Amino acid sequence: MIRNHDTRRLRVVVVGQGYVGLPLAVRAAEVGHDVVGLDVDAGRIKRLVLSESYVEDISDRRLAPLLTAGVFRPTIDPSDCAGFDVAIVTVPTPLRDGAPDLSHVEDAARTLGRHLTRGAIVVLESTTYPGTTEEVFRPLLERSSGLTAGRDFHLGYSPERIDPGNPTWRLENTPKVISGITPSSMEAVRDFYASLVDTVVPVASCKEAELTKLLENTFRHVNIALANELATFAHDLGIDIWAAIDAASTKPYGFMPFTPGPGVGGHCLPVDPSYLSWRVERTLGQNFRFVELANDVNNHMPDYVVRRLVAGLNERGKPLKGSRILLLGLAYKANTGDARETPAARIAELLTGMGAEIQAADPHVLDDAHPRASGLECLHRVDVTADHLTAADAVVLLADHDAFDYPLISAHAPYILDCRRRLTGAHVDSL
């Protein structure tokens, strides 16, 4: 018989201390739980122990009192998971050669299984294809623990809804979709998350919860691809796509604005819809054509940015080869240091391959913070000064951080390709 938890104070383990796991661990500690934050990255854990956050949504000031009080303990030692009441898994789920890589989820299941006791709650939050919780995660937990999910311990899935850099919608006020493999598991998962967030949204099965996350991200992926493809056609037709989007946005029903950009990044859009496409093809033998088309359009936006830059330089009598190009914003979106799958890496690679001299500036993406962000490590980093702007043959705005001094950029850059519509003037081309 599974025990009923007193959710006022639990021993919670959060596996993975990235953009999802760290905010979750901090929130759980702040509401009164005893939290262990487990990660395989020793560098991350060292920084957390020193009250140094690498996630913008969590300040050093929030970390310090939790560490001092001993209610949040970052660790790389799996044995610190012993005795947990609740375990949440927020590890990466990348694509490898177009197929889901669940190795981190599998490793987490084996680790937790060795410390799993009767009555505990285990929840998977990592984005994945429908069926993962029950077909992959559950058997590994049961095999490692000798216990049976639904009878001896609670098991559920809850898709993460973290939007890095969003000052309005935070973990606690964003509705949380939850599920469980049995009614009692559902109840246990619901009670735990109700201690963290304002609104809990139960769904009938783990597969529905898993599909919910993929639906949300596929919706965005497809609509961004539509805006991106329209932007390329509108430019060739001599039409201002941004003005058209503004006009369409005045319609009070049946329209939601999406804007073009240099490409998509983060984990959600470049990766998550492909999980759904892979599952559909693998299980049903059919192609998810919307996802495949969106992938094609969004993946080629960096190439389009480079073509537009080449054209803009040619109009000014400058070849790309030998030109100095200053890239502004290396993150995949504004006001965050998240450089996972950033289109800036591909743009820099293409420009370097064509003989351009590349400089880059980003106040959020630190030189040593994203060693796995391929293509960014070797970029020559500079500050956004009048001298660097004036010396550039072209400035490309990729991520429109609020920290950038846009009047300074506009005043000193001789030519700007603006991929985010933050600047105006005769020397500015909008995507």
C-alpha positions as MATLAB code, in Angstrom:
seq = 'MIRNHDTRRLRVVVVGQGYVGLPLAVRAAEVGHDVVGLDVDAGRIKRLVLSESYVEDISDRRLAPLLTAGVFRPTIDPSDCAGFDVAIVTVPTPLRDGAPDLSHVEDAARTLGRHLTRGAIVVLESTTYPGTTEEVFRPLLERSSGLTAGRDFHLGYSPERIDPGNPTWRLENTPKVISGITPSSMEAVRDFYASLVDTVVPVASCKEAELTKLLENTFRHVNIALANELATFAHDLGIDIWAAIDAASTKPYGFMPFTPGPGVGGHCLPVDPSYLSWRVERTLGQNFRFVELANDVNNHMPDYVVRRLVAGLNERGKPLKGSRILLLGLAYKANTGDARETPAARIAELLTGMGAEIQAADPHVLDDAHPRASGLECLHRVDVTADHLTAADAVVLLADHDAFDYPLISAHAPYILDCRRRLTGAHVDSL';
ca = [
       0.000    0.000    0.000;
       1.463    3.376   -1.024;
       1.630    5.864    1.835;
       0.019    9.258    1.615;
       2.570   12.072    1.768;
       2.445   15.123    3.960;
       3.359   17.550    1.209;
       4.264   20.348    3.605;
       7.890   19.164    3.855;
       9.393   16.476    1.657;
      12.848   15.320    0.672;
      12.982   16.195   -3.023;
      15.611   15.211   -5.581;
      15.803   17.138   -8.861;
      17.964   15.334  -11.413;
      19.430   17.854  -13.841;
      20.252   21.430  -12.839;
      19.805   23.283  -16.116;
      17.249   25.814  -17.315;
      14.401   23.577  -16.100;
      15.849   21.753  -13.121;
      17.468   24.647  -11.278;
      14.346   26.857  -11.135;
      12.331   23.819  -10.047;
      14.815   22.921   -7.300;
      14.964   26.503   -6.030;
      11.189   26.844   -5.996;
      10.791   23.562   -4.095;
      13.323   24.708   -1.489;
      11.679   28.122   -1.170;
       8.275   26.614   -0.351;
       9.743   24.479    2.428;
      10.986   21.196    0.962;
      14.469   19.766    1.536;
      15.998   19.637   -1.933;
      18.949   17.830   -3.484;
      19.996   19.125   -6.914;
      21.862   16.369   -8.763;
      23.883   17.005  -11.914;
      26.753   15.232  -13.669;
      28.457   18.548  -14.489;
      30.949   19.195  -11.685;
      31.505   22.751  -12.913;
      27.836   23.580  -12.532;
      27.663   22.132   -9.045;
      30.782   24.001   -7.958;
      29.221   27.279   -9.052;
      25.941   26.508   -7.288;
      27.736   25.657   -4.048;
      29.350   29.117   -4.251;
      25.897   30.708   -4.783;
      26.727   31.480   -8.420;
      23.813   30.962  -10.779;
      24.261   30.305  -14.494;
      20.520   30.618  -15.210;
      19.149   34.162  -15.582;
      15.823   33.285  -13.965;
      17.625   32.375  -10.726;
      19.697   35.101   -9.120;
      22.662   34.556   -6.825;
      20.624   36.351   -4.179;
      17.926   33.657   -4.293;
      20.458   30.850   -4.025;
      22.456   32.112   -1.046;
      19.848   31.842    1.752;
      18.746   28.401    0.576;
      22.306   27.112    0.707;
      22.936   28.722    4.080;
      19.776   27.164    5.504;
      20.738   23.777    4.092;
      17.410   23.323    2.299;
      19.067   23.187   -1.131;
      22.094   20.947   -1.614;
      23.717   20.784   -5.076;
      25.689   17.575   -5.648;
      27.280   15.290   -8.218;
      27.079   12.294   -5.857;
      24.165    9.951   -6.698;
      24.235    8.530   -3.175;
      22.811   11.858   -1.964;
      19.515   10.765   -3.526;
      18.990    8.204   -0.764;
      15.762    8.552    1.163;
      13.927   10.774   -1.305;
      10.173   11.247   -1.108;
       9.911   12.881   -4.536;
      12.282   12.728   -7.523;
      11.898   14.928  -10.596;
      13.918   14.198  -13.744;
      14.771   17.214  -15.926;
      17.688   15.901  -17.965;
      18.375   16.689  -21.657;
      16.780   14.660  -24.438;
      18.762   15.575  -27.574;
      18.502   14.204  -31.096;
      21.290   11.968  -32.412;
      21.273   11.487  -36.168;
      17.599   12.416  -36.241;
      16.557    9.911  -33.546;
      15.720   10.572  -29.869;
      18.603   10.095  -27.456;
      17.126    9.034  -24.122;
      20.432    7.992  -22.570;
      20.258   10.726  -19.912;
      16.693    9.719  -19.003;
      17.754    6.081  -18.812;
      20.758    6.901  -16.614;
      18.530    8.938  -14.302;
      16.046    6.080  -14.008;
      18.799    3.629  -13.051;
      20.237    6.053  -10.498;
      16.881    6.765   -8.885;
      15.887    3.114   -8.989;
      18.805    2.211   -6.731;
      17.452    4.619   -4.084;
      13.730    4.144   -4.675;
      11.637    3.154   -1.660;
       7.990    2.268   -1.187;
       5.640    5.226   -1.344;
       7.996    7.568   -3.192;
       6.939    9.761   -6.111;
       8.918    9.860   -9.373;
       8.049   12.325  -12.142;
       9.646   12.690  -15.561;
       9.687   16.263  -16.912;
      12.151   15.882  -19.792;
      10.501   16.476  -23.157;
      10.082   13.242  -25.079;
       7.787   11.251  -27.328;
       4.451    9.811  -26.116;
       5.007    6.485  -24.384;
       8.430    7.189  -22.879;
       7.291    7.303  -19.254;
       5.605    3.913  -19.308;
       7.619    2.108  -21.981;
      11.169    3.276  -21.170;
      11.329    5.091  -17.834;
       9.074    2.767  -15.819;
      10.793   -0.558  -16.662;
      14.207    0.836  -15.729;
      12.930    2.151  -12.399;
      11.279   -1.172  -11.626;
      14.294   -3.220  -12.673;
      16.713   -1.161  -10.589;
      14.482   -1.028   -7.505;
      12.648   -4.345   -7.524;
       9.450   -2.362   -6.917;
       6.324   -2.039   -9.056;
       5.091    1.353  -10.258;
       1.527    2.137   -9.268;
       1.591   -0.465   -6.528;
       4.778    0.296   -4.592;
       5.593    3.815   -5.782;
       3.929    6.660   -7.667;
       4.945    7.506  -11.226;
       3.888   10.375  -13.462;
       4.834   12.775  -16.229;
       4.648   16.583  -16.170;
       5.920   18.563  -19.162;
       8.168   21.501  -18.306;
       6.973   24.966  -19.217;
      10.031   27.101  -18.574;
      10.518   30.147  -20.799;
      14.010   31.525  -20.032;
      14.083   35.275  -19.640;
      10.297   35.681  -19.437;
       9.610   38.175  -16.610;
       5.841   37.610  -16.664;
       5.311   33.867  -16.820;
       7.426   32.108  -14.220;
       7.379   28.580  -12.862;
       4.947   29.356  -10.077;
       2.281   31.207  -12.100;
       2.378   29.077  -15.260;
      -0.292   26.342  -15.204;
       1.339   22.921  -14.696;
       0.082   19.916  -16.645;
       0.442   16.708  -14.628;
      -0.370   13.022  -15.018;
       0.023    9.688  -13.246;
      -0.042    6.043  -14.292;
      -2.833    5.324  -11.774;
      -5.446    7.479  -10.020;
      -3.420    7.353   -6.792;
      -0.250    8.367   -8.660;
      -2.149   11.221  -10.264;
      -3.301   12.400   -6.852;
       0.202   12.216   -5.372;
       1.778   14.081   -8.297;
      -0.978   16.688   -8.196;
      -0.555   17.290   -4.457;
       3.188   17.752   -4.791;
       3.039   20.248   -7.666;
       0.227   22.118   -5.926;
       2.827   23.060   -3.326;
       4.948   24.696   -6.056;
       2.581   26.327   -8.550;
      -0.664   28.272   -8.550;
      -2.557   26.065  -10.999;
      -2.330   22.325  -11.654;
      -3.932   20.847  -14.785;
      -4.441   17.058  -14.577;
      -4.745   15.003  -17.772;
      -5.899   11.402  -18.016;
      -2.649    9.675  -18.986;
       1.098   10.150  -19.242;
       0.874    9.848  -23.026;
      -1.546   12.787  -23.155;
       0.796   14.859  -20.984;
       3.766   13.916  -23.171;
       1.831   14.856  -26.312;
       0.735   18.142  -24.731;
       4.320   19.390  -24.614;
       5.023   18.323  -28.184;
       1.799   19.929  -29.383;
       2.707   23.236  -27.750;
       6.138   23.322  -29.342;
       5.056   21.992  -32.722;
       2.406   24.738  -32.866;
       5.093   27.380  -32.354;
       7.557   25.675  -34.704;
       5.091   25.499  -37.599;
       3.844   29.063  -37.171;
       7.346   30.503  -36.889;
       8.240   28.628  -40.065;
       5.223   30.217  -41.766;
       6.386   33.692  -40.690;
       9.940   32.934  -41.832;
       8.908   31.712  -45.275;
       6.531   34.637  -45.711;
       9.400   36.983  -44.810;
      11.566   35.607  -47.624;
       8.765   35.915  -50.181;
       7.652   39.354  -48.975;
      11.174   40.738  -49.327;
      11.425   39.517  -52.915;
       8.002   41.030  -53.617;
       9.005   44.369  -52.101;
       6.530   44.079  -49.204;
       7.203   44.934  -45.548;
       6.355   41.683  -43.747;
       6.562   43.360  -40.348;
       3.938   45.958  -41.332;
       1.686   43.151  -42.575;
       2.073   41.268  -39.287;
       1.226   44.440  -37.356;
      -1.882   44.970  -39.447;
      -3.020   41.345  -39.116;
      -2.510   41.559  -35.349;
      -5.329   44.106  -35.088;
      -7.807   41.299  -35.818;
      -9.355   40.427  -32.440;
     -10.093   36.798  -33.323;
      -8.649   33.964  -35.390;
      -5.087   35.293  -35.569;
      -2.010   35.063  -33.359;
       1.128   36.958  -34.380;
       4.417   35.143  -34.974;
       7.480   36.988  -36.208;
      10.377   35.957  -38.453;
      13.930   35.618  -37.217;
      17.368   34.207  -38.057;
      16.341   30.675  -37.088;
      15.118   28.770  -34.055;
      17.089   27.593  -31.063;
      16.911   26.243  -27.547;
      15.696   22.717  -26.966;
      12.017   23.223  -27.709;
      11.776   24.098  -31.395;
      14.818   22.559  -33.091;
      14.382   19.259  -31.220;
      10.980   18.592  -29.671;
       8.753   18.498  -32.791;
      11.159   15.976  -34.301;
      10.456   13.659  -31.353;
       6.815   13.603  -32.391;
       7.693   13.168  -36.058;
      10.031   10.283  -35.182;
       7.349    8.583  -33.071;
       4.709    8.897  -35.794;
       7.034    7.477  -38.456;
       8.351    4.705  -36.182;
       4.926    3.613  -34.896;
       2.564    4.396  -37.773;
       4.912    4.370  -40.758;
       3.722    7.825  -41.814;
       5.485   11.155  -42.256;
       4.521   14.152  -40.142;
       4.682   16.541  -43.062;
       4.044   19.766  -41.148;
       7.010   19.129  -38.849;
       9.285   18.124  -41.706;
       8.398   21.254  -43.687;
       8.823   23.493  -40.637;
      12.217   21.908  -39.955;
      13.283   22.588  -43.524;
      12.219   26.246  -43.441;
      13.575   27.075  -39.984;
      16.833   25.165  -40.442;
      17.621   27.182  -43.569;
      16.989   30.628  -42.088;
      20.688   31.077  -41.184;
      21.504   30.504  -44.872;
      18.918   33.136  -45.816;
      20.418   35.620  -43.347;
      23.832   35.132  -44.941;
      22.403   35.609  -48.445;
      20.721   38.835  -47.352;
      23.958   40.032  -45.794;
      25.919   39.277  -48.957;
      23.331   41.180  -51.009;
      23.396   44.131  -48.618;
      27.180   44.374  -48.758;
      27.171   44.070  -52.551;
      24.781   47.014  -52.788;
      27.353   49.023  -50.838;
      30.221   47.912  -53.060;
      31.771   45.519  -50.543;
      32.492   41.803  -50.966;
      31.785   39.536  -48.004;
      35.283   38.070  -48.168;
      37.543   40.194  -46.012;
      34.672   42.207  -44.527;
      34.430   42.644  -40.766;
      31.039   41.433  -39.507;
      29.856   42.126  -35.966;
      27.199   39.694  -34.718;
      25.012   41.038  -31.926;
      23.348   38.392  -29.776;
      24.560   34.798  -29.627;
      21.668   33.417  -27.584;
      18.732   31.921  -29.425;
      16.315   34.492  -27.966;
      16.336   37.878  -26.280;
      17.364   38.475  -22.670;
      18.724   35.006  -21.973;
      22.113   33.345  -22.059;
      20.678   30.148  -23.534;
      22.803   29.316  -26.578;
      21.550   25.773  -27.124;
      21.020   25.155  -30.845;
      21.414   28.881  -31.482;
      21.234   29.936  -35.148;
      24.127   32.313  -34.447;
      26.514   29.350  -34.511;
      25.498   28.343  -38.032;
      25.573   31.945  -39.269;
      29.074   32.430  -37.864;
      30.214   29.157  -39.435;
      28.885   30.135  -42.861;
      30.367   33.630  -42.751;
      33.751   32.370  -41.590;
      33.771   29.787  -44.357;
      33.157   32.550  -46.889;
      36.161   34.537  -45.705;
      34.553   37.133  -43.449;
      36.206   38.382  -40.255;
      33.728   37.714  -37.446;
      33.351   39.504  -34.155;
      30.542   38.881  -31.691;
      28.946   40.512  -28.672;
      26.470   39.158  -26.155;
      26.114   40.387  -22.561;
      24.317   37.201  -21.513;
      26.269   34.396  -23.195;
      29.560   34.143  -21.348;
      32.699   32.805  -22.990;
      32.922   29.770  -20.692;
      29.254   29.180  -19.995;
      28.319   27.103  -23.032;
      31.193   24.792  -23.970;
      28.797   22.559  -25.900;
      27.379   25.381  -28.022;
      29.303   24.375  -31.138;
      30.504   27.270  -33.256;
      30.587   29.900  -30.514;
      33.737   28.886  -28.665;
      36.213   30.349  -31.143;
      34.405   33.598  -31.903;
      36.303   36.796  -31.173;
      34.261   38.515  -28.480;
      34.111   42.306  -28.215;
      32.118   44.945  -26.371;
      29.547   47.019  -28.225;
      31.458   50.283  -28.427;
      31.389   53.134  -30.924;
      34.827   52.100  -32.182;
      33.858   48.467  -32.826;
      30.597   49.497  -34.482;
      32.296   52.015  -36.746;
      35.020   49.541  -37.702;
      32.491   46.903  -38.784;
      31.473   46.676  -42.428;
      28.175   45.208  -41.291;
      26.384   44.649  -37.986;
      23.889   41.768  -37.767;
      21.355   41.843  -34.944;
      20.471   38.230  -34.140;
      19.134   38.380  -30.571;
      17.622   41.682  -29.496;
      18.699   41.851  -25.866;
      17.356   44.859  -23.986;
      20.889   45.415  -22.680;
      22.096   46.544  -26.106;
      22.371   50.306  -26.610;
      20.292   50.632  -29.775;
      20.770   54.401  -30.266;
      24.544   53.816  -30.102;
      24.301   50.961  -32.595;
      22.180   52.987  -34.990;
      24.452   56.027  -34.731;
      27.766   54.266  -35.430;
      27.115   51.132  -37.490;
      27.521   51.887  -41.210;
      25.222   49.044  -42.281;
      22.860   46.910  -40.175;
      20.967   43.739  -41.029;
      18.279   43.668  -38.355;
      16.739   40.214  -37.885;
      14.480   41.340  -35.009;
      13.026   44.719  -36.103;
      14.562   46.834  -33.391;
      16.217   49.475  -35.589;
      15.211   51.846  -38.374;
      17.010   54.069  -40.847;
      18.341   54.192  -44.381;
      21.368   52.078  -43.349;
      19.154   49.353  -41.816;
      17.791   46.329  -43.661;
      15.063   44.362  -41.853;
      14.840   40.626  -42.343;
];
